[in-house]
Amino acid sequence: MNLSQVAVIALACVTLVACSPKDSLFSLAPNYTVQTVQSVTDVAGCIAERWRTSARHLREVHTNDAVRVEAQSLFHGVAIGVRLRTRDGDTLVEYFQRRVADPIYRAMVKECTRS
């Protein structure tokens, strides 16, 4: 191999790594899980309302049978999220965080899942 071939291969590797999708926050293990009798939409609305004033880049994604609420913690920019889906007639709530986030976000999730 000559130098130009090595450079092309190295450039292709760098491009491949730079363009590959990042791991989803929801591919991690949940940091907190709870099951509640409240509906998915009620819990998602409560969490989104609380996070709207205390987080940034809030996003709510509705898929077939699940709702995801994603945001970044206000001061440290830690990715946080909640996945909500129906299981056995109840709502399964899973809270995720990329790194250790302020405990207030998990506390908000707990408050929204109390009956």
N, C-alpha and C positions, 0 to 999 in steps of 0.2 A: 504494500500500500504506500502510496506517495502522500505527501503532506496535504495536497488539496482534497484527497479522498477522506483523510482523517478529519479535516476541517468540516467537510460536508456532513459526515456522520455525527460529529460533535454538535453541529448546529441543529441537525435533525433531532438529536436527543434533547437538547435544551428546549427546542420548540415543543416537542411532545410533552415534556414535563410542565412547561409553562401553560399549555393549552388544555391539559387534562383537568377534569372537574375535581373540585375539592370534595373531601368527604362530607357528607351531609351531617348536620347536627343530630339528626334523628337516627343516624346509623350507630350512635353511641348507646351505651346502656343508660336507661333512665336514672336520674338522680333521686327521684321521688315518684311513687306510684300510689294511686288511691282509686277506689271505685265508689261512685256516688249515685244516688237515685235521681239527681237532677238531670235535666236534658243536656245534650251536647251543646245546643245553641245557647242555653242559659249560662253554662259554665264558661264557654268561649267568650261570650259577651262580657261577663264579669271580669275575666282575666284581661281581655283587651282594654276594657275601660280603665282598670287599675294601672296597667302597663303604659297606657297612652301618655300619662302625665309623668311617669318615672323612668321611661326607657326611650330609646330612639330607634328609628327605622322599623317601626312596628308594621307587621304584615300578617294578614290572615288569609290562609289558603284553605279552600274547601275542595276536597276530592270526593270520590264515590261515597265512602262510608266513614270518612274521618275529617276532622278539622285540625289544622295546625296554626298555632299562633307563634310567630317568631319575632324577635327583637334583639337589640343590643343593650346591655346595661348602660345606664346613663354616664357614669364617670369613667369606668374602665373599659367599656366597649366589648364586654364578654358576650358572646352569642348565647342567647337563652331561648327556650322554646317549650311549647306544650303541644302534645298530640292527644286529641280527644276522639274516642270512638265508642260505639255501642257494643256492649258485651253482656249477654244474658239479661237484656232488658234494662241494664244500668249503664252508666257512662264510666268508661275507663279513662283516667287522666294520668298522663305520663309527663313529667317535667324533666327537661334536659338542659345541660349547660356545658359549653365547650371547655371552660376552665372554671375554677371556683369563682362564682359570682356572689354579689352581696346577698346575704340571707333574706333580705326583704322580698325578693322576687319569689322565692319558694313559699314564704309566709303568705304572700298575696294569693298564690295558688291554693294553699291550704284554706284560707279564708273563703275563697270562692267555692270550695267543695263541701263546706259544712252544710248540713241540712237545716 
